[in-house]
Amino acid sequence: MKTINFLLSYIFLLTSLISAQTFSLIGYVKDEKDNSPLIGVNVLIEELKIGTTTDKEGKFEFHNLKSGNYSLKFSYIGHKTTFKKINVPADSIIEVKLQEGIINLEEVIVTGNPISIDPKNLSQSSLSIANLELLIKKNSTIAQTLNFQPGISMRSNGIATSRPVIRGFSNNRVLILENGLRMGDLSNTSDDHAVSSDGNTPEKIEILRGPSSLLYGSNAIGGVINIITEEIPNYISNGIHGEINSGRSSVNKEYNINSDLHFGFDKFSFHTNYFNRGSKNYFDGNGLEVLNSDQFTRGYQFGFAFIPSFLRSGVSYKDYYNSYGIPIADNDDEPVKINMKKKEYRLLIESNKINFFINEFSLKAGYQNYEHQEVIRTTGEIGTSFGLKSFGLDLSFKHRPIIKNINGVIGLWYQKQNYNITGEEAFTPNADYQGLATYIYEQVKTDKINFQLGVRVENNKIKIPESIISSTYFPPEEKNYLSFSGSLGISYNITNDISFFSNIANAFRAPTIEELSSYAIHEATGTFDIGNRNLKKENNIGLDLGLRTNKFNYTIELNSYYNIINNYIYRKPTSLFWDVNSGTISDSSGYPVYIYSQANAIIYGFEFLTQYELNRNLSLILMMDYTRGNMKDTKENLPKIPPFRFSIEQRYFTDNYWIGYQLKLVASQNKVAAEELPTKGYGIVDIYGGIKILKNKFYHIFSLKIENIFNKSYKEHLSSIKNFAYMPGRNIQLSYRFLF
């Protein structure tokens, strides 16, 4: 008996020792062209969420790894992102070679893709901006960074307030997310309200073009932009590393500085970020100063994550401040500035190690306390104060295949907002918003065909208290909008490199408090706006058709789309005016009166993008897009529809430097709505270049970009100040990036 017990104890001890045994992984990363070591390559073990960078020999190391299969991701500026599957301990020493280039065929887009399928199999048009492309395009605002991407243009009221427009949809019809959750600001309510995110902070930006209400709810009727940052770390850093960025711009004497720091140990990871930006009034192509167009913004963020093998959890805090002027025509106008503040708290818990029918889950939650004040600069008097307190939650569960090749996600979404507006110039009452939804998204996959389908049921409630606006009494009211959205998409792999995709979706949008209950002068538009409490929810039936070609050295994507928007909400001009002195509406003079109305509308168009590597270092990028919008019954033109655009970009890049140019051509826009100014076509040229210098084990990156190099004087059709101001003239941007 003692012998048996001894043997059992020995076997148990031996098994424990074997199971506890750990191994090391050593690797070398080299350039495929000349076999030289690559320094500073980011290496990530995706299953363990631990990362490191290569040293001066191109070497990286991971220790204390358990036996098993792992997926390594290698990313490096100017090179194709590469993935490699390994087995530990069999692959204890490996060598990886990276190829220079801009086309990353294996990079997975996470926005609108909860099952993480290959982007070439998505049934919806998508776009990702990262690595070298983001380094070159990065600008003061997200809208400037994304402008002239296919289907994406820019709404602006000066530089500080620019906001992306997707396929002619803007403001409340385009949803801007940050790491999958809503921003919690008021940039979607008015052209003079800025996005509460700095253009220097993203690690990656992903875009879904077309109706996306299925996963993201109301306000995604035109598309989704997801700004991906590292606020809550997604991996454990091996030691301390980070970067410092600084830059100057000539057209508005802008300066900016941004610092980013990662550090970690054991199963803990930390991240912190700080940015500061300031600018004066900008000058247009005629050399004229656009008054009151200055800006100052700063912010900081702290994030923490606990990442054991079975989950990732973390929290973050962010503080954001922005003060900017609203451009004026001359010194006789009263200058107004907006002081904006936002504090944000976020929570993330997710795991893909659940051994059950539900094998993965993700919980994202966030709270934002946003406020801004519209201040008269000459007196310091506060005209109007806005406040928005938001809480949002998204809980999703990924399940194992029900039957072969069928898997998907079930989700629950909740949002609560408290909107408050005070002051003599308040043009709406206060309001409380509440939204609750559940959704299901499934994929059916065969050898050549992928089906993606889903449904979402959502209820949006708006509670409006009694109020007095412009000396007029309005009773309290509660509005409920129950919505059902669904989508059916298909992608068909004609060959391994060519695929056809199509998507039909039913999306919706609930009216906003401005559309329901405005009754005052809106200084940003110079009009007297009257809301309509009888507005119905917008409903969009959108059809996308597209063709993708993904080769190793080139990609081509052609999309066409057609949207029928029932109950489209718009500001309809009248022949009436608001007399400030008498406080009444008349037909003589004063602020023109606009009434929020509804009609059925159609928006359609196409997008084309090709990226072609002529050789290992020389690439060519062509972009073309066109959007048309009109009322379905009367054929009247919709307002603020971007004109036809075309651009050609050529870039030469190596591991140590890059140089390129972009020619942008924009047609005139004469198909305008009533009371809307047409604009002439224009062409501008941007050039850019950069150099990467290795000193000891640190990288120094210098970048130069000259926008509008010929100092062209032009007006952008989506500019809210085009009646008195031109767009910025020649702008020389110099930036420095220090990586350690």
C-alpha positions in Angstrom: 0.0 0.0 0.0 2.8 2.3 0.9 4.4 1.5 -2.5 1.2 2.4 -4.4 0.9 5.7 -2.4 4.5 6.5 -3.2 4.0 5.8 -6.9 0.8 7.9 -7.0 2.5 10.8 -5.2 5.5 10.5 -7.6 3.3 10.6 -10.6 1.3 13.5 -9.3 4.5 15.5 -8.5 6.0 14.7 -11.9 2.8 15.7 -13.7 2.7 19.0 -11.7 6.3 19.7 -12.6 5.7 19.0 -16.2 2.5 21.2 -16.3 4.3 24.0 -14.5 7.3 23.9 -16.8 7.8 27.1 -18.7 9.9 27.9 -21.8 11.5 30.9 -23.5 11.0 32.2 -27.0 13.8 34.1 -28.8 13.3 35.7 -32.2 15.0 37.9 -34.8 13.2 40.3 -37.1 14.9 41.3 -40.3 14.2 43.3 -43.4 13.3 41.0 -46.3 15.1 43.2 -48.8 18.7 43.2 -47.4 18.4 40.9 -44.3 19.3 43.8 -42.0 18.0 43.7 -38.4 14.9 45.9 -37.7 15.0 47.8 -34.5 11.9 48.8 -32.6 9.5 46.4 -34.2 6.4 45.8 -32.0 5.9 42.1 -31.3 2.7 40.9 -29.6 1.6 37.5 -28.4 -2.1 37.9 -29.1 -3.3 35.1 -26.8 -1.4 36.4 -23.8 -1.6 40.1 -24.5 2.1 40.6 -23.8 4.3 42.6 -26.0 7.9 43.8 -26.5 10.1 45.5 -29.1 13.2 44.4 -31.0 16.7 45.6 -29.9 19.6 46.8 -32.1 20.2 43.3 -33.3 16.5 42.9 -34.2 16.2 40.5 -31.3 13.1 39.9 -29.1 12.6 37.6 -26.1 9.6 36.2 -24.2 10.1 34.1 -21.1 8.0 31.9 -18.8 5.8 30.7 -21.6 3.7 27.5 -21.1 3.7 25.0 -23.9 1.1 25.5 -26.6 0.3 27.3 -29.9 0.6 31.1 -30.1 -0.1 33.8 -32.7 2.6 36.5 -33.0 1.9 39.9 -34.6 4.7 42.1 -36.0 4.0 45.7 -36.8 6.5 48.4 -37.9 6.2 51.7 -39.7 6.6 51.4 -43.4 6.3 47.6 -43.4 3.5 45.2 -43.9 2.0 43.9 -40.7 2.9 40.2 -40.4 1.3 37.4 -38.4 3.1 34.1 -37.5 1.8 31.1 -35.7 4.3 29.2 -33.6 4.4 26.2 -31.2 6.2 26.4 -27.9 8.6 24.7 -27.1 9.1 23.4 -30.6 9.7 26.9 -32.0 12.1 28.2 -29.4 14.2 30.3 -31.8 12.5 31.9 -34.9 13.4 34.3 -37.6 10.8 36.7 -39.2 11.3 38.9 -42.2 9.2 41.9 -42.9 8.5 43.4 -46.3 8.3 47.1 -46.9 4.9 48.2 -48.1 1.5 49.8 -47.2 -0.9 46.9 -48.0 -1.8 44.9 -44.9 -4.0 42.1 -46.1 -4.1 40.3 -42.7 -5.0 43.3 -40.5 -8.5 42.6 -39.0 -11.0 45.4 -38.7 -12.8 45.2 -35.4 -15.5 47.9 -35.9 -18.7 46.3 -37.1 -16.9 42.9 -37.2 -17.6 41.2 -33.8 -16.7 37.8 -35.2 -13.3 39.0 -36.4 -13.5 37.6 -39.9 -11.1 38.5 -42.7 -11.9 42.0 -44.0 -12.2 40.7 -47.5 -15.2 38.7 -46.4 -17.1 41.7 -44.9 -20.3 42.5 -46.6 -20.1 46.2 -45.7 -17.6 48.8 -47.0 -14.9 49.4 -44.4 -11.6 51.3 -44.1 -8.7 51.3 -41.7 -6.1 54.1 -41.2 -3.0 53.1 -39.2 0.8 52.9 -39.2 2.6 54.9 -41.9 -0.7 56.1 -43.4 -1.9 57.5 -40.1 1.6 59.1 -39.5 1.3 60.9 -42.8 -2.3 61.9 -42.6 -2.4 62.8 -38.9 -3.7 66.4 -38.4 -5.2 68.8 -35.8 -8.7 67.1 -35.9 -10.1 63.7 -36.8 -12.0 65.2 -39.7 -8.8 66.7 -41.2 -7.1 63.3 -40.8 -9.9 61.5 -42.6 -10.7 64.1 -45.3 -10.2 62.7 -48.8 -10.5 59.1 -47.8 -13.1 57.5 -50.1 -16.6 58.6 -49.1 -15.4 60.8 -46.3 -15.4 64.6 -46.5 -15.3 67.3 -43.8 -17.9 69.7 -42.3 -16.2 72.8 -40.8 -16.8 76.1 -39.1 -13.2 77.1 -39.1 -10.5 74.5 -38.2 -11.3 73.6 -34.6 -14.9 72.4 -35.2 -14.4 70.2 -38.3 -16.3 66.9 -38.2 -16.3 63.9 -40.6 -19.1 63.5 -43.2 -19.8 60.1 -44.7 -21.5 59.8 -48.1 -23.3 63.1 -47.5 -24.5 62.1 -44.0 -23.4 64.4 -41.2 -24.0 65.4 -37.6 -26.6 63.1 -36.0 -26.4 60.7 -38.9 -22.8 59.7 -38.4 -21.7 58.1 -35.1 -18.2 58.8 -33.8 -17.0 56.2 -31.3 -13.9 56.0 -29.1 -12.8 52.4 -28.5 -16.3 51.2 -29.3 -18.3 53.6 -27.1 -20.0 56.9 -27.9 -18.1 60.1 -27.4 -20.5 61.8 -25.1 -20.2 65.3 -26.5 -22.4 67.6 -28.6 -20.4 67.8 -31.8 -23.3 66.1 -33.6 -25.8 68.9 -32.7 -24.4 72.0 -34.4 -21.7 73.1 -36.8 -20.0 75.2 -34.2 -19.5 72.3 -31.7 -16.2 70.5 -31.9 -15.4 66.8 -31.5 -13.9 66.1 -28.0 -10.9 64.2 -29.3 -7.5 65.5 -30.4 -6.1 64.5 -33.8 -2.8 63.4 -32.3 -4.1 60.6 -30.0 -5.4 57.8 -32.2 -3.4 54.6 -32.7 -5.8 53.5 -35.4 -9.1 54.8 -37.0 -11.7 52.5 -38.5 -14.6 53.5 -40.6 -17.8 51.7 -41.6 -19.5 53.4 -44.6 -23.3 52.9 -44.9 -26.1 52.2 -42.4 -24.7 50.6 -39.2 -27.5 50.9 -36.7 -27.6 47.1 -36.2 -24.6 47.0 -33.8 -24.4 50.7 -32.8 -28.0 52.0 -32.7 -29.6 55.3 -33.5 -27.3 58.0 -35.1 -25.4 55.4 -37.2 -27.7 55.8 -40.2 -24.8 57.1 -42.4 -21.9 55.2 -40.9 -19.5 54.8 -38.0 -16.1 56.1 -37.2 -14.2 54.4 -34.4 -11.2 56.1 -32.9 -9.0 53.4 -31.4 -6.6 54.5 -28.7 -4.6 52.7 -26.0 -6.4 54.3 -23.0 -7.0 50.9 -21.4 -3.8 48.9 -22.4 -4.4 45.9 -24.5 -1.1 44.2 -23.8 1.6 44.0 -21.0 4.6 46.1 -22.0 8.0 44.6 -21.4 9.5 47.4 -19.4 8.9 51.1 -20.2 8.5 52.5 -23.6 6.6 55.4 -25.3 7.0 58.4 -27.5 7.0 62.2 -27.5 5.6 64.2 -30.4 5.9 67.9 -31.2 4.9 70.0 -34.2 4.4 73.4 -35.7 2.1 74.7 -38.4 2.5 78.0 -40.3 -1.0 78.8 -41.5 -2.3 79.5 -38.0 1.0 79.4 -36.0 -0.1 76.2 -34.3 2.1 74.3 -31.9 1.4 70.9 -30.4 3.0 68.5 -28.1 1.9 65.0 -27.2 3.5 62.4 -24.9 2.6 58.7 -24.5 4.0 56.2 -22.0 3.5 52.5 -21.5 4.9 50.4 -18.7 4.0 47.0 -17.2 5.1 44.1 -15.0 3.8 40.7 -14.3 0.1 40.8 -15.2 -0.3 44.6 -14.9 -0.1 47.2 -17.6 -0.3 51.0 -17.4 -0.7 53.8 -19.9 -0.7 57.6 -19.7 -1.0 60.3 -22.3 -0.8 64.1 -22.3 -1.3 66.6 -25.2 -1.3 70.3 -25.6 -2.2 72.3 -28.7 -2.6 76.0 -29.4 -3.1 78.2 -32.5 -3.8 81.7 -33.7 -6.2 82.9 -36.4 -5.6 81.1 -39.7 -4.9 82.8 -43.1 -6.6 81.9 -46.3 -5.1 81.6 -49.8 -5.5 85.3 -50.4 -3.4 86.1 -47.3 -6.4 87.4 -45.4 -6.8 86.6 -41.7 -10.0 84.7 -40.7 -10.9 86.5 -37.5 -11.6 84.6 -34.2 -10.5 81.3 -35.6 -7.9 80.5 -32.8 -7.8 77.5 -30.6 -6.3 76.1 -27.4 -6.7 72.5 -26.2 -5.1 70.2 -23.7 -5.9 66.9 -22.1 -4.4 64.0 -20.2 -5.4 60.4 -19.6 -4.5 57.5 -17.2 -5.3 53.8 -17.9 -4.7 50.6 -16.1 -5.2 46.9 -17.1 -5.0 43.6 -15.3 -4.3 40.9 -17.8 -4.1 37.3 -16.5 -4.3 34.5 -19.0 -8.1 34.2 -18.8 -9.3 37.8 -19.2 -8.5 41.5 -19.7 -9.9 44.1 -17.4 -9.1 47.7 -16.9 -10.2 51.2 -16.2 -9.3 54.7 -17.5 -9.8 58.3 -16.7 -9.5 61.2 -19.2 -9.7 65.0 -18.8 -10.2 67.1 -21.9 -10.3 70.9 -22.3 -10.8 72.9 -25.5 -11.3 76.7 -26.0 -11.8 78.0 -29.6 -13.3 80.9 -31.4 -16.2 80.9 -33.8 -15.0 82.7 -37.0 -16.5 86.1 -37.8 -16.6 88.2 -41.0 -15.2 91.4 -39.6 -14.4 93.4 -36.4 -17.9 94.8 -36.2 -19.2 91.3 -35.4 -19.3 90.2 -31.8 -16.6 87.6 -31.2 -17.7 84.4 -29.3 -15.5 81.6 -28.0 -16.5 78.2 -26.7 -14.9 76.8 -23.6 -15.4 73.0 -23.6 -14.6 70.5 -20.8 -15.1 66.8 -20.5 -14.2 64.2 -17.9 -14.5 60.6 -18.8 -14.4 57.3 -16.9 -14.3 53.9 -18.7 -14.4 50.2 -17.7 -13.5 47.2 -19.8 -13.8 43.5 -18.9 -13.4 40.8 -21.6 -12.5 37.2 -21.9 -12.1 34.6 -24.7 -11.3 31.7 -22.3 -14.8 30.5 -21.4 -15.3 26.8 -21.8 -19.1 26.8 -22.5 -21.6 27.5 -25.3 -20.8 31.2 -24.6 -17.1 31.2 -25.2 -16.3 34.9 -25.2 -17.8 38.0 -23.6 -17.0 41.8 -23.6 -18.3 44.5 -21.3 -17.6 48.1 -22.1 -19.0 50.9 -19.9 -18.3 54.6 -19.8 -19.4 57.8 -18.1 -18.8 61.3 -19.5 -19.5 64.6 -17.9 -19.4 67.2 -20.7 -20.1 70.9 -20.6 -19.3 74.0 -22.7 -20.0 77.7 -22.4 -20.4 80.2 -25.3 -18.6 83.3 -24.1 -18.6 86.8 -25.5 -14.9 87.6 -25.7 -15.1 91.3 -25.3 -17.1 91.2 -22.0 -16.6 87.7 -20.7 -20.3 87.3 -20.5 -21.7 83.7 -20.8 -24.4 83.6 -23.4 -25.4 79.9 -23.3 -24.2 77.0 -21.2 -24.6 73.4 -22.4 -24.2 70.3 -20.2 -24.4 66.6 -21.1 -24.0 63.7 -18.7 -23.8 60.3 -20.4 -23.6 56.7 -19.2 -23.2 54.0 -21.8 -22.9 50.2 -21.6 -22.4 47.5 -24.2 -22.4 43.9 -23.2 -21.8 41.2 -25.9 -21.5 37.4 -25.9 -19.9 35.4 -28.6 -21.2 31.8 -28.9 -19.7 28.6 -30.3 -21.1 27.4 -33.6 -24.7 26.3 -33.3 -24.1 23.9 -36.2 -21.1 23.7 -38.5 -20.0 27.2 -39.8 -22.7 29.2 -38.0 -21.4 31.5 -35.2 -22.3 34.9 -33.9 -22.8 37.4 -31.2 -25.7 38.4 -28.9 -25.6 41.8 -27.3 -27.2 44.2 -24.9 -26.9 48.0 -25.2 -28.0 50.8 -22.8 -27.5 54.5 -22.7 -28.7 57.3 -20.5 -28.1 61.0 -21.0 -29.0 64.2 -19.2 -29.0 67.3 -21.4 -29.0 70.7 -19.9 -29.0 74.1 -21.6 -29.2 77.5 -19.8 -28.8 81.2 -20.7 -30.6 83.9 -22.5 -29.7 82.4 -25.9 -30.9 78.8 -25.0 -32.7 77.6 -28.1 -34.1 74.3 -26.7 -35.4 73.1 -23.4 -33.5 70.5 -21.3 -34.0 66.8 -22.0 -33.4 63.4 -20.7 -32.5 60.6 -23.1 -32.7 56.9 -22.5 -32.0 54.0 -24.9 -32.2 50.3 -24.5 -31.5 47.6 -27.2 -30.8 44.0 -27.8 -29.2 42.6 -30.9 -28.0 39.4 -32.5 -25.4 39.1 -35.3 -24.7 35.8 -37.0 -22.4 34.5 -39.7 -22.9 31.5 -42.0 -19.7 30.6 -43.8 -19.1 28.2 -46.7 -16.0 27.7 -48.9 -16.8 30.7 -51.1 -19.8 32.4 -49.6 -20.2 34.3 -46.3 -23.6 35.4 -45.0 -23.8 38.0 -42.3 -27.3 38.7 -40.9 -28.7 40.3 -37.8 -31.5 42.1 -36.1 -31.7 44.8 -33.4 -34.7 46.0 -31.3 -34.2 49.4 -29.7 -36.3 51.9 -27.8 -35.3 55.5 -27.4 -37.1 57.7 -24.9 -36.9 61.5 -24.7 -38.3 63.3 -21.7 -38.9 67.0 -22.2 -39.8 69.2 -19.2 -42.0 72.3 -19.4 -40.1 75.3 -20.5 -40.2 78.9 -21.6 -38.1 79.7 -24.7 -38.1 83.1 -26.4 -40.9 84.2 -24.0 -43.1 81.3 -25.2 -44.4 78.5 -22.9 -44.0 74.8 -23.9 -45.7 72.0 -21.9 -43.8 68.9 -20.8 -43.8 65.9 -23.1 -42.4 62.4 -23.4 -41.5 60.8 -26.7 -40.9 57.1 -27.3 -39.4 55.7 -30.5 -39.4 51.9 -30.8 -37.3 50.8 -33.7 -36.5 47.5 -35.5 -33.4 47.3 -37.6 -32.0 44.4 -39.6 -29.3 43.6 -42.1 -28.5 40.9 -44.6 -25.1 40.8 -46.2 -23.2 38.5 -48.5 -19.7 38.2 -49.7 -18.7 35.8 -52.5 -15.1 34.8 -53.2 -15.0 34.7 -57.0 -11.3 33.7 -56.6 -8.9 33.8 -53.7 -8.1 37.4 -54.5 -11.4 38.8 -55.8 -14.7 39.0 -53.9 -18.1 40.5 -54.5 -20.1 41.9 -51.6 -23.5 43.3 -51.0 -25.4 44.5 -48.0 -29.0 45.6 -47.4 -29.8 47.2 -44.1 -32.7 48.9 -42.4 -31.3 51.7 -40.1 -33.1 54.3 -38.0 -32.5 57.6 -36.2 -34.6 59.1 -33.4 -35.2 62.9 -33.6 -33.0 65.1 -31.4 -34.1 67.7 -28.9 -33.0 70.5 -31.3 -35.3 69.0 -34.0 -38.2 68.5 -31.7 -38.2 71.6 -29.6 -36.0 74.5 -30.9 -37.7 77.9 -30.7 -35.0 80.6 -30.7 -32.1 82.2 -32.6 -29.4 79.8 -33.4 -26.3 81.9 -33.6 -24.2 79.3 -35.3 -26.5 79.3 -38.4 -27.8 82.9 -38.1 -31.4 81.7 -38.2 -34.4 81.4 -36.0 -35.1 77.7 -35.7 -38.5 76.2 -34.9 -38.7 72.5 -33.9 -41.5 70.1 -34.5 -42.7 67.7 -31.7 -44.6 65.6 -34.2 -41.5 64.4 -36.0 -41.3 60.7 -36.6 -38.1 58.7 -36.5 -36.0 58.5 -39.7 -35.8 55.1 -41.4 -33.2 54.3 -44.0 -33.2 51.3 -46.3 -29.7 51.2 -47.7 -28.2 48.9 -50.4 -24.5 48.5 -51.0 -22.9 46.7 -53.9 -19.1 46.3 -54.2 -16.1 44.5 -55.6 -12.8 43.9 -53.9 -9.5 42.7 -55.3 -6.7 42.0 -52.8 -3.4 41.0 -54.2 -0.1 41.0 -52.4 1.0 44.3 -54.2 -2.3 46.0 -54.9 -5.9 46.4 -53.7 -8.9 47.7 -55.5 -12.3 48.4 -54.0 -15.3 49.8 -55.9 -18.6 50.5 -54.0 -21.9 51.8 -55.1 -24.8 52.6 -52.7 -28.4 53.7 -52.7 -30.3 54.9 -49.7 -34.0 55.6 -49.3 -34.6 57.7 -46.2 -38.2 57.8 -45.1 -39.1 60.8 -42.8 -35.8 62.5 -43.5 -35.6 65.5 -41.1 -34.3 68.8 -42.5 -34.5 72.5 -41.8 -36.9 74.0 -44.2 -36.6 77.8 -45.1 -39.7 80.0 -44.9 -40.5 83.5 -46.1 -40.8 84.7 -42.4 -38.4 86.5 -40.1 -37.8 86.8 -36.4 -37.8 90.4 -35.2 -35.4 90.7 -32.2 -36.8 94.1 -31.1 -40.5 93.0 -30.9 -39.8 89.3 -30.2 -42.3 88.2 -32.8 -42.3 86.6 -36.2 -43.0 88.8 -39.2 -42.7 88.9 -43.0 -40.4 91.9 -43.1 -36.9 91.7 -41.7 -34.8 90.0 -39.0 -33.4 86.5 -38.6 -34.8 84.1 -41.3 -37.1 81.5 -39.9 -36.4 77.8 -40.5 -38.8 75.0 -39.5 -37.8 71.4 -38.9 -39.8 69.3 -41.4 -39.8 65.8 -42.9 -39.9 64.3 -46.3 -38.7 61.2 -48.1 -35.2 61.5 -49.5 -32.8 59.5 -51.7 -29.0 59.6 -51.3 -26.8 57.5 -53.7 -23.3 57.5 -55.2 -20.1 55.5 -55.5 -16.5 55.2 -54.2 -13.4 53.9 -55.7 -10.0 53.3 -54.1 -6.9 51.5 -55.4 -3.5 51.1 -53.8 -0.8 49.8 -56.1 2.8 49.1 -55.2 4.6 49.8 -58.5 7.7 48.2 -57.0 8.9 47.5 -53.5 9.3 51.2 -52.6 7.0 53.1 -55.0 3.2 53.1 -54.5 0.3 54.8 -56.3 -3.1 55.6 -54.6 -6.1 56.7 -56.6 -9.4 57.8 -55.0 -12.7 58.9 -56.5 -16.1 59.5 -54.9 -19.5 61.0 -55.8 -22.7 61.6 -53.8 -26.1 62.8 -55.0 -29.0 63.6 -52.7 -32.6 64.8 -53.4 -36.1 64.7 -52.1 -37.9 61.6 -53.4 -41.1 63.3 -54.4 -40.1 66.9 -55.4 -36.6 66.1 -56.6 -35.3 69.2 -54.7 -31.6 69.0 -53.8 -30.7 68.0 -50.3 -28.4 70.5 -48.4 -24.7 70.0 -47.8 -24.0 67.2 -50.2 -20.3 67.0 -51.1 -19.3 67.4 -54.8 -17.5 64.9 -57.0 -13.8 64.4 -55.9 -10.7 62.8 -57.3 -7.2 62.4 -55.9 -4.0 60.8 -57.0 -1.2 60.2 -54.5 2.3 58.8 -55.2 4.6 57.8 -52.5 8.2 56.6 -52.3 9.2 55.0 -49.0 12.1 53.0 -47.5 12.8 51.8 -44.1 14.5 55.1 -43.3 12.7 57.8 -45.3 9.6 58.5 -47.4 8.4 61.3 -49.7 5.2 61.8 -51.6 2.6 64.1 -53.1 -1.2 64.2 -53.3 -3.2 66.0 -56.0 -6.8 66.8 -54.9 -9.4 67.8 -57.4 -12.9 68.8 -56.4 -15.8 69.7 -58.8 -18.1 72.6 -58.5 -21.3 72.0 -56.6 -24.3 73.7 -58.2 -27.0 71.2 -57.2 -27.8 72.9 -54.0 -30.8 73.3 -51.7 -32.9 76.4 -51.4 -30.9 79.2 -49.6 -27.7 77.3 -50.0 -24.7 78.8 -51.8 -23.1 76.9 -54.7 -19.3 76.6 -54.8 -16.7 76.5 -57.5 -14.4 73.5 -58.2 -10.7 73.6 -57.2 -7.5 71.7 -57.2 -4.8 71.7 -54.6 -1.5 69.9 -54.1 0.0 68.6 -50.9 3.6 67.3 -50.5 5.2 65.4 -47.6 8.3 63.7 -46.5 9.9 62.1 -43.5 13.1 60.6 -42.2 13.7 58.0 -39.5 17.0 58.2 -37.6 18.3 55.5 -35.2 20.5 56.8 -32.4 21.7 54.2 -29.9 18.4 52.4 -29.2 16.1 55.4 -29.8 14.3 56.5 -32.9 14.0 60.1 -34.1 11.4 60.7 -36.8 11.2 64.1 -38.6 8.2 64.8 -40.9 7.5 67.7 -43.2 4.1 68.3 -44.9 3.1 71.3 -47.0 -0.6 71.5 -47.6 -2.0 73.6 -50.5 1.6 74.2 -51.7 0.5 76.7 -54.4 -1.5 78.7 -51.8 -4.8 78.2 -53.7 -7.8 80.3 -52.6 -10.9 78.1 -52.5 -14.1 77.4 -50.6 -15.2 74.0 -49.3 -18.8 73.3 -50.0 -19.4 71.8 -46.5 -17.9 74.9 -44.8 -20.5 76.7 -42.6 -18.5 80.0 -43.1 -18.1 79.8 -46.9 -20.3 83.0 -47.3 -17.5 85.1 -45.8 -14.3 83.0 -45.5 -12.0 80.9 -47.6 -10.3 77.7 -46.5 -6.7 77.8 -45.1 -3.9 78.8 -47.5 -0.4 77.2 -47.7 0.4 75.4 -44.5 3.9 74.1 -43.7 3.8 71.5 -41.0 7.0 70.3 -39.3 6.8 67.5 -36.7 9.3 65.5 -34.6 8.6 62.1 -33.0 10.9 60.6 -30.4 10.4 56.8 -29.7 12.0 55.2 -26.7 
